[in-house]
Amino acid sequence: MLPIGPGRMTSSALPSKGQISTVGAAVLLIFLAAGFATAMLIHNRAALAVGVVLGFYFLFAIRVAEQWEKAAVLRLGRYIGLRGPGIFLIVPVIDRIRF
């Protein structure tokens, strides 16, 4: 049964922030276009593969904290520091962020 009335919201009740930022999506598109253009110019698919890999890395590495937010960065569960507001980078699989 759910409690009704004033009280503290738990972290599971709060809406979750998306994992992908719009800046990261834009960087992904830039790397895909650059990889495709380079692959067409030099007739080698390796350039396209490099563009795809770098694009997907930066898609998940670039984060944005809003003007009123500070983000605590945890690397393997250990506190690294505060980031934000603004754009910052993380290591996608190793770092976790708590806003």
HELIX and SHEET records of a PDB file:
HELIX    1   1 THR A   22  ILE A   42  1                                  21    
HELIX    2   2 ALA A   46  ALA A   61  1                                  16    
SHEET    1   A 2 ILE A  62  ALA A  65  0                                        
SHEET    2   A 2 GLY A  86  LEU A  89 -1                                        
SHEET    1   B 3 ARG A  78  ARG A  83  0                                        
SHEET    2   B 3 ALA A  71  ARG A  75 -1                                        
SHEET    3   B 3 ASP A  95  ARG A  98 -1                                        
END                                                                             
